[in-house]
Amino acid sequence: MTDHITGPGIFFVRSRIAHSAKDNFDEPTFLHWYDDDHIPEVIASSGVNSGFRYLDVNKTSPFGNETNGKPFLAFYPMVDTAFTISKEFTSISVKSDILPSGMAGGKEIWDLADLDVSVLGLGGVTDRVGNAGSGE
């Protein structure tokens, strides 16, 4: 038996540019990688149909601040969160020629950004009172 939640949910990533990368990795490059490389690869997979990227409305720095340590958010709705443990999902690249070389010399996002990754399974649906429909 697995303790992995299956069914509908979201793959959720909060991030910031790592302080250690401040000299060779800037916000425009980070967002270019997300928009033109990473998100298109994720949504091309069989388990994810769309991706969303948000910025904290009070962001003062791509490195975060005292009120929000990770000002960038990306999330991907999923029909089945079990996809996140599949070979296809774990094969999605974290390397890109868009990215500069990081501390280890490679072009991996893990060397350039701090990322908090979560998989959240749907816990319930609440419809507005008086709404017609089942909420499904």
N, CA and C atoms as a LAMMPS dump frame, in Angstrom:
ITEM: TIMESTEP
0
ITEM: NUMBER OF ATOMS
408
ITEM: BOX BOUNDS ff ff ff
-5.0000000000000000e+02 5.0000000000000000e+02
-5.0000000000000000e+02 5.0000000000000000e+02
-5.0000000000000000e+02 5.0000000000000000e+02
ITEM: ATOMS id mol type element x y z
1 1 1 N 0.85 -1.193 0
2 1 2 C 0 0 0
3 1 3 C 0.885 1.243 0
4 2 1 N 0.492 2.247 -0.765
5 2 2 C 1.253 3.487 -0.849
6 2 3 C 0.617 4.57 0.01
7 3 1 N 1.44 5.501 0.477
8 3 2 C 0.893 6.629 1.231
9 3 3 C 0.738 7.86 0.337
10 4 1 N 0.931 7.671 -0.976
11 4 2 C 0.798 8.766 -1.932
12 4 3 C -0.674 8.997 -2.241
13 5 1 N -1.121 10.232 -2.123
14 5 2 C -2.501 10.569 -2.453
15 5 3 C -2.66 10.567 -3.972
16 6 1 N -3.715 9.957 -4.439
17 6 2 C -4.002 9.949 -5.868
18 6 3 C -5.271 10.743 -6.125
19 7 1 N -5.548 10.981 -7.38
20 7 2 C -6.733 11.747 -7.75
21 7 3 C -6.364 13.191 -8.049
22 8 1 N -7.37 14.041 -8.2
23 8 2 C -7.134 15.421 -8.599
24 8 3 C -6.28 16.183 -7.589
25 9 1 N -5.511 17.127 -8.095
26 9 2 C -4.697 17.963 -7.224
27 9 3 C -3.852 18.917 -8.03
28 10 1 N -2.855 19.493 -7.355
29 10 2 C -1.941 20.401 -8.031
30 10 3 C -0.504 20.109 -7.617
31 11 1 N 0.377 20.346 -8.551
32 11 2 C 1.817 20.349 -8.294
33 11 3 C 2.158 21.825 -8.135
34 12 1 N 2.808 22.175 -7.025
35 12 2 C 2.911 23.545 -6.559
36 12 3 C 4.375 23.844 -6.255
37 13 1 N 4.934 24.934 -6.842
38 13 2 C 6.341 25.281 -6.622
39 13 3 C 6.461 26.754 -6.255
40 14 1 N 6.992 27.032 -5.059
41 14 2 C 7.339 28.406 -4.654
42 14 3 C 8.84 28.524 -4.803
43 15 1 N 9.304 29.676 -5.292
44 15 2 C 10.731 29.78 -5.555
45 15 3 C 11.25 31.208 -5.43
46 16 1 N 12.572 31.278 -5.458
47 16 2 C 13.293 32.544 -5.514
48 16 3 C 14.643 32.268 -6.153
49 17 1 N 15.28 33.311 -6.648
50 17 2 C 16.639 33.163 -7.138
51 17 3 C 17.54 33.014 -5.925
52 18 1 N 18.438 32.036 -5.959
53 18 2 C 19.336 31.782 -4.832
54 18 3 C 20.316 32.942 -4.668
55 19 1 N 20.577 33.321 -3.429
56 19 2 C 21.549 34.386 -3.163
57 19 3 C 22.911 34.034 -3.753
58 20 1 N 23.243 32.749 -3.755
59 20 2 C 24.535 32.316 -4.288
60 20 3 C 24.641 32.508 -5.803
61 21 1 N 23.507 32.719 -6.475
62 21 2 C 23.504 32.882 -7.93
63 21 3 C 23.319 34.336 -8.356
64 22 1 N 23.304 35.261 -7.401
65 22 2 C 22.96 36.652 -7.709
66 22 3 C 23.884 37.317 -8.728
67 23 1 N 25.108 36.831 -8.862
68 23 2 C 26.05 37.46 -9.788
69 23 3 C 25.913 36.979 -11.233
70 24 1 N 25.23 35.847 -11.441
71 24 2 C 25.136 35.353 -12.82
72 24 3 C 23.737 34.893 -13.243
73 25 1 N 22.719 35.16 -12.413
74 25 2 C 21.36 34.724 -12.729
75 25 3 C 20.408 35.839 -12.354
76 26 1 N 19.689 36.381 -13.336
77 26 2 C 18.782 37.484 -13.054
78 26 3 C 17.325 37.071 -13.276
79 27 1 N 16.434 37.925 -12.823
80 27 2 C 15.003 37.638 -12.913
81 27 3 C 14.515 37.451 -14.348
82 28 1 N 14.901 38.304 -15.309
83 28 2 C 14.433 38.065 -16.685
84 28 3 C 14.843 36.693 -17.227
85 29 1 N 16.045 36.235 -16.895
86 29 2 C 16.491 34.911 -17.349
87 29 3 C 15.684 33.812 -16.668
88 30 1 N 15.424 33.965 -15.379
89 30 2 C 14.623 33.006 -14.62
90 30 3 C 13.231 32.881 -15.244
91 31 1 N 12.583 34 -15.508
92 31 2 C 11.227 33.976 -16.068
93 31 3 C 11.22 33.482 -17.516
94 32 1 N 12.261 33.814 -18.257
95 32 2 C 12.405 33.299 -19.633
96 32 3 C 12.492 31.769 -19.603
97 33 1 N 13.299 31.217 -18.69
98 33 2 C 13.409 29.758 -18.557
99 33 3 C 12.04 29.154 -18.237
100 34 1 N 11.324 29.733 -17.266
101 34 2 C 10.008 29.206 -16.898
102 34 3 C 9.044 29.254 -18.084
103 35 1 N 8.927 30.436 -18.701
104 35 2 C 7.9 30.64 -19.725
105 35 3 C 8.196 29.947 -21.053
106 36 1 N 9.45 29.896 -21.439
107 36 2 C 9.789 29.422 -22.777
108 36 3 C 10.414 28.038 -22.834
109 37 1 N 10.741 27.491 -21.671
110 37 2 C 11.401 26.186 -21.653
111 37 3 C 10.676 25.218 -20.712
112 38 1 N 10.646 25.557 -19.436
113 38 2 C 10.172 24.597 -18.44
114 38 3 C 8.661 24.348 -18.49
115 39 1 N 7.867 25.395 -18.403
116 39 2 C 6.412 25.189 -18.411
117 39 3 C 5.957 24.499 -19.698
118 40 1 N 6.454 24.902 -20.879
119 40 2 C 6.046 24.162 -22.083
120 40 3 C 6.399 22.673 -22.027
121 41 1 N 7.548 22.323 -21.434
122 41 2 C 7.898 20.907 -21.322
123 41 3 C 6.957 20.186 -20.36
124 42 1 N 6.627 20.822 -19.246
125 42 2 C 5.731 20.196 -18.271
126 42 3 C 4.358 19.961 -18.877
127 43 1 N 3.805 20.97 -19.559
128 43 2 C 2.44 20.802 -20.081
129 43 3 C 2.394 19.938 -21.343
130 44 1 N 3.542 19.651 -21.913
131 44 2 C 3.589 18.7 -23.037
132 44 3 C 3.514 17.255 -22.551
133 45 1 N 3.67 17.054 -21.257
134 45 2 C 3.609 15.697 -20.704
135 45 3 C 2.166 15.199 -20.715
136 46 1 N 2.007 13.911 -20.501
137 46 2 C 0.663 13.324 -20.551
138 46 3 C -0.158 13.592 -19.292
139 47 1 N 0.459 14.045 -18.211
140 47 2 C -0.268 14.196 -16.955
141 47 3 C -0.587 15.617 -16.558
142 48 1 N -0.147 16.611 -17.354
143 48 2 C -0.372 18.015 -17.017
144 48 3 C -0.822 18.75 -18.281
145 49 1 N -1.97 19.443 -18.2
146 49 2 C -2.505 20.143 -19.363
147 49 3 C -2.298 21.651 -19.333
148 50 1 N -2.014 22.206 -18.163
149 50 2 C -1.836 23.652 -18.071
150 50 3 C -0.909 23.986 -16.907
151 51 1 N -0.289 25.15 -17.019
152 51 2 C 0.585 25.622 -15.96
153 51 3 C 0.355 27.104 -15.752
154 52 1 N 0.524 27.545 -14.524
155 52 2 C 0.294 28.934 -14.165
156 52 3 C 1.514 29.445 -13.406
157 53 1 N 1.91 30.683 -13.701
158 53 2 C 3.033 31.283 -12.995
159 53 3 C 2.577 32.63 -12.443
160 54 1 N 2.849 32.857 -11.168
161 54 2 C 2.448 34.077 -10.491
162 54 3 C 3.644 34.725 -9.806
163 55 1 N 3.527 36.048 -9.596
164 55 2 C 4.512 36.805 -8.829
165 55 3 C 3.8 37.407 -7.633
166 56 1 N 4.449 37.415 -6.487
167 56 2 C 3.893 38.059 -5.309
168 56 3 C 3.658 39.537 -5.634
169 57 1 N 2.472 40.053 -5.339
170 57 2 C 2.148 41.437 -5.675
171 57 3 C 2.98 42.434 -4.869
172 58 1 N 3.565 41.989 -3.768
173 58 2 C 4.413 42.849 -2.941
174 58 3 C 5.892 42.511 -3.104
175 59 1 N 6.241 41.826 -4.178
176 59 2 C 7.633 41.416 -4.392
177 59 3 C 8.52 42.647 -4.489
178 60 1 N 9.601 42.645 -3.722
179 60 2 C 10.576 43.732 -3.79
180 60 3 C 11.912 43.243 -4.322
181 61 1 N 12.059 41.928 -4.421
182 61 2 C 13.329 41.359 -4.855
183 61 3 C 13.108 39.942 -5.376
184 62 1 N 13.853 39.52 -6.393
185 62 2 C 13.745 38.133 -6.853
186 62 3 C 14.368 37.135 -5.871
187 63 1 N 14.985 37.654 -4.804
188 63 2 C 15.602 36.807 -3.773
189 63 3 C 14.675 36.638 -2.572
190 64 1 N 13.48 37.219 -2.63
191 64 2 C 12.545 37.16 -1.518
192 64 3 C 12.811 38.28 -0.534
193 65 1 N 11.929 38.401 0.456
194 65 2 C 12.102 39.385 1.516
195 65 3 C 11.491 38.842 2.796
196 66 1 N 11.461 39.658 3.836
197 66 2 C 11 39.168 5.137
198 66 3 C 9.523 38.774 5.151
199 67 1 N 8.704 39.363 4.293
200 67 2 C 7.289 38.992 4.283
201 67 3 C 6.974 37.835 3.35
202 68 1 N 7.829 37.62 2.359
203 68 2 C 7.632 36.484 1.466
204 68 3 C 8.991 36.021 0.97
205 69 1 N 9.475 34.95 1.553
206 69 2 C 10.79 34.423 1.209
207 69 3 C 10.893 33.869 -0.193
208 70 1 N 9.773 33.492 -0.783
209 70 2 C 9.779 32.926 -2.134
210 70 3 C 8.667 33.612 -2.933
211 71 1 N 9.01 34.675 -3.69
212 71 2 C 7.989 35.487 -4.353
213 71 3 C 7.431 34.931 -5.659
214 72 1 N 7.968 33.819 -6.145
215 72 2 C 7.486 33.242 -7.398
216 72 3 C 6.688 31.974 -7.108
217 73 1 N 5.605 31.798 -7.84
218 73 2 C 4.759 30.618 -7.683
219 73 3 C 4.445 30.054 -9.055
220 74 1 N 4.612 28.764 -9.196
221 74 2 C 4.143 28.063 -10.392
222 74 3 C 3.3 26.893 -9.907
223 75 1 N 2.184 26.658 -10.581
224 75 2 C 1.418 25.465 -10.225
225 75 3 C 0.766 24.869 -11.455
226 76 1 N 0.548 23.576 -11.318
227 76 2 C 0.062 22.775 -12.428
228 76 3 C -1.09 21.907 -11.929
229 77 1 N -2.33 22.186 -12.366
230 77 2 C -3.446 21.31 -12.007
231 77 3 C -3.239 19.923 -12.629
232 78 1 N -3.646 18.905 -11.896
233 78 2 C -3.477 17.529 -12.373
234 78 3 C -4.753 16.735 -12.147
235 79 1 N -5.07 15.893 -13.089
236 79 2 C -6.203 14.985 -12.943
237 79 3 C -5.858 13.916 -11.912
238 80 1 N -4.596 13.514 -11.878
239 80 2 C -4.151 12.48 -10.939
240 80 3 C -2.746 12.811 -10.444
241 81 1 N -2.635 13.116 -9.164
242 81 2 C -1.339 13.473 -8.583
243 81 3 C -0.346 12.315 -8.613
244 82 1 N -0.816 11.11 -8.834
245 82 2 C 0.09 9.956 -8.948
246 82 3 C 1.055 10.147 -10.115
247 83 1 N 0.703 11.005 -11.071
248 83 2 C 1.596 11.278 -12.189
249 83 3 C 2.962 11.778 -11.701
250 84 1 N 2.996 12.457 -10.555
251 84 2 C 4.253 13.032 -10.053
252 84 3 C 5.271 11.974 -9.637
253 85 1 N 4.865 10.735 -9.522
254 85 2 C 5.836 9.68 -9.193
255 85 3 C 6.121 8.783 -10.392
256 86 1 N 5.638 9.21 -11.561
257 86 2 C 5.861 8.426 -12.775
258 86 3 C 7.233 8.715 -13.366
259 87 1 N 7.729 7.786 -14.165
260 87 2 C 9.001 7.974 -14.865
261 87 3 C 8.922 9.175 -15.804
262 88 1 N 7.776 9.357 -16.465
263 88 2 C 7.627 10.487 -17.38
264 88 3 C 7.796 11.818 -16.637
265 89 1 N 7.144 11.94 -15.482
266 89 2 C 7.243 13.192 -14.727
267 89 3 C 8.658 13.415 -14.201
268 90 1 N 9.256 12.402 -13.636
269 90 2 C 10.598 12.568 -13.069
270 90 3 C 11.664 12.754 -14.151
271 91 1 N 11.291 12.532 -15.414
272 91 2 C 12.213 12.763 -16.522
273 91 3 C 12.152 14.191 -17.066
274 92 1 N 11.223 14.994 -16.576
275 92 2 C 11.154 16.393 -17.02
276 92 3 C 12.455 17.07 -16.625
277 93 1 N 13.064 17.746 -17.574
278 93 2 C 14.403 18.29 -17.389
279 93 3 C 14.448 19.466 -16.417
280 94 1 N 15.501 19.505 -15.624
281 94 2 C 15.799 20.655 -14.765
282 94 3 C 17.035 21.381 -15.298
283 95 1 N 17.494 20.953 -16.494
284 95 2 C 18.649 21.558 -17.152
285 95 3 C 18.171 22.326 -18.372
286 96 1 N 18.913 23.379 -18.727
287 96 2 C 18.544 24.154 -19.911
288 96 3 C 19.712 25.011 -20.352
289 97 1 N 19.84 25.194 -21.654
290 97 2 C 20.85 26.104 -22.18
291 97 3 C 20.493 27.564 -21.898
292 98 1 N 19.243 27.836 -21.551
293 98 2 C 18.841 29.189 -21.157
294 98 3 C 19.513 29.579 -19.84
295 99 1 N 19.74 28.593 -18.978
296 99 2 C 20.291 28.865 -17.65
297 99 3 C 21.805 29.036 -17.7
298 100 1 N 22.332 29.971 -16.89
299 100 2 C 23.791 30.094 -16.795
300 100 3 C 24.352 28.932 -15.985
301 101 1 N 25.638 28.742 -16.035
302 101 2 C 26.272 27.701 -15.227
303 101 3 C 26.145 28.063 -13.759
304 102 1 N 25.756 27.085 -12.952
305 102 2 C 25.602 27.3 -11.522
306 102 3 C 26.868 26.983 -10.759
307 103 1 N 26.729 26.869 -9.445
308 103 2 C 27.867 26.628 -8.555
309 103 3 C 28.607 25.34 -8.906
310 104 1 N 27.863 24.325 -9.326
311 104 2 C 28.487 23.039 -9.652
312 104 3 C 28.947 22.979 -11.11
313 105 1 N 28.788 24.084 -11.831
314 105 2 C 29.236 24.13 -13.22
315 105 3 C 28.191 23.701 -14.229
316 106 1 N 27.105 23.074 -13.768
317 106 2 C 26.052 22.644 -14.677
318 106 3 C 25.038 23.74 -14.919
319 107 1 N 24.095 23.471 -15.786
320 107 2 C 23.037 24.432 -16.085
321 107 3 C 21.721 23.886 -15.552
322 108 1 N 21.676 23.627 -14.246
323 108 2 C 20.49 23.08 -13.596
324 108 3 C 19.837 24.134 -12.723
325 109 1 N 18.516 24.16 -12.731
326 109 2 C 17.79 25.142 -11.939
327 109 3 C 18.072 24.979 -10.444
328 110 1 N 18.328 23.751 -10.002
329 110 2 C 18.599 23.51 -8.571
330 110 3 C 19.834 24.27 -8.09
331 111 1 N 20.769 24.57 -8.996
332 111 2 C 21.983 25.306 -8.634
333 111 3 C 21.761 26.813 -8.601
334 112 1 N 20.649 27.28 -9.114
335 112 2 C 20.433 28.71 -9.304
336 112 3 C 19.248 29.278 -8.533
337 113 1 N 18.328 28.428 -8.131
338 113 2 C 17.123 28.895 -7.453
339 113 3 C 16.821 27.999 -6.257
340 114 1 N 16.183 28.593 -5.258
341 114 2 C 15.674 27.837 -4.113
342 114 3 C 14.215 27.555 -4.4
343 115 1 N 13.855 26.275 -4.382
344 115 2 C 12.496 25.872 -4.738
345 115 3 C 11.882 25.018 -3.63
346 116 1 N 10.639 25.332 -3.276
347 116 2 C 9.842 24.492 -2.38
348 116 3 C 8.78 23.831 -3.247
349 117 1 N 8.823 22.515 -3.314
350 117 2 C 7.952 21.751 -4.191
351 117 3 C 6.954 20.962 -3.347
352 118 1 N 5.678 21.024 -3.731
353 118 2 C 4.63 20.287 -3.02
354 118 3 C 3.656 19.672 -4.013
355 119 1 N 3.079 18.574 -3.628
356 119 2 C 1.97 17.981 -4.364
357 119 3 C 0.787 18.024 -3.41
358 120 1 N -0.294 18.666 -3.844
359 120 2 C -1.474 18.829 -3.001
360 120 3 C -2.647 18.106 -3.635
361 121 1 N -3.211 17.153 -2.902
362 121 2 C -4.381 16.431 -3.377
363 121 3 C -5.645 17.176 -3.01
364 122 1 N -6.643 17.098 -3.862
365 122 2 C -7.918 17.767 -3.614
366 122 3 C -8.542 17.229 -2.334
367 123 1 N -8.837 18.138 -1.416
368 123 2 C -9.414 17.739 -0.141
369 123 3 C -10.908 17.945 -0.056
370 124 1 N -11.456 18.732 -0.95
371 124 2 C -12.888 18.989 -0.941
372 124 3 C -13.236 20.131 -1.862
373 125 1 N -14.525 20.255 -2.162
374 125 2 C -15.036 21.317 -3.014
375 125 3 C -16.206 21.952 -2.294
376 126 1 N -16.227 23.276 -2.263
377 126 2 C -17.331 24.011 -1.652
378 126 3 C -17.941 24.904 -2.695
379 127 1 N -19.228 24.723 -2.966
380 127 2 C -19.924 25.552 -3.919
381 127 3 C -20.524 26.766 -3.196
382 128 1 N -20.663 27.834 -3.939
383 128 2 C -21.32 29.029 -3.429
384 128 3 C -22.785 28.672 -3.169
385 129 1 N -23.321 29.117 -2.078
386 129 2 C -24.727 28.854 -1.74
387 129 3 C -25.605 29.445 -2.838
388 130 1 N -26.552 28.634 -3.324
389 130 2 C -27.461 29.075 -4.354
390 130 3 C -26.972 28.797 -5.763
391 131 1 N -25.755 28.275 -5.884
392 131 2 C -25.215 27.94 -7.211
393 131 3 C -25.877 26.666 -7.724
394 132 1 N -26.259 26.666 -8.959
395 132 2 C -26.787 25.453 -9.566
396 132 3 C -25.603 24.578 -9.96
397 133 1 N -25.739 23.298 -9.896
398 133 2 C -24.676 22.378 -10.307
399 133 3 C -24.114 21.619 -9.142
400 134 1 N -23.328 20.63 -9.471
401 134 2 C -22.813 19.713 -8.449
402 134 3 C -21.455 20.125 -7.93
403 135 1 N -20.755 21.087 -8.579
404 135 2 C -19.423 21.472 -8.139
405 135 3 C -18.326 20.583 -8.681
406 136 1 N -18.679 19.68 -9.561
407 136 2 C -17.676 18.772 -10.112
408 136 3 C -17.123 19.305 -11.389
